[in-house]
């Protein structure tokens, strides 16, 4: 295994903004579940098939899982962002390119953290709306946009990493 330089990087303004957005999304998820809790039926749609139709049910306690998983992902990716020297990179890390590669990789992790938490928030909102309205319509435009953002983010930062070699 190659020896990579370990560099302490200051948090960028973009990372701070993404963290604030992620935390607001998590707080919003928790608050929305708490606000809607009394009005929700005991039996909730919990899974949608490829057509956006409900194909799995659970009780409303299952709604607690999404914010909890969001918090776990937030914490895990926050810790992971502190050790960019252990990531896999598309090109070798040298003392000359380490700083740029590490900053790019940290911004990737923080961007993914934000998009994933927002995706979880959208899924939770969709489940609650489906339960309240009694329909199984998943807003494919919003979901598609979020997934495009997720994969677009990954592609953008990989291309950027290749350019930084």
Steps between C-alpha positions, in 0.01 A plus 500: 500500500629843411589745775284806469565829673268574789399865476279692741258703287291789624128466437392691195204735488327257261539214750351712776204600282439135401512397867244765593271384217539136610423581862198708402372211288538257792331739743219557248449125460474449874272801546274396211451149640430643846254753356310242294517214752146524645335522159678202351334159471656204678559321168736695276636444150870426542617390159423593141568287191648625173162635389461706817234265640497395864632146538599497867327606820608562856382675812558868560787426738693405184512871412754551777750291303551756221613793718707257709675364191547860381672587829721189478598586141568861601724398790678226303574716197606789724762277663601355163556849360772554760727228355528566125840328486329159532261542205537333163607741226501456122864613482801470733523747787828687517621776733439743212135409434393379846349827621284549190395136486411493870299823480313368196428168670380666822266723302371189320425326831328809640297549182390136502410527868271793424335342196444168683341671801275701267408177317403340831293807585318477166430128553363567847283786374371275219412222744312740727315661207405159362367395839304822553354520150448127454674491163819338384632769271869562530612827347735362238615843385632591843646154563662501155649843562645391836647183348640699208656736752647205691658333198591832341687596816697175495589538132594868541742432785656195335567700183639783713726255685636368169570858389685572826754224450 
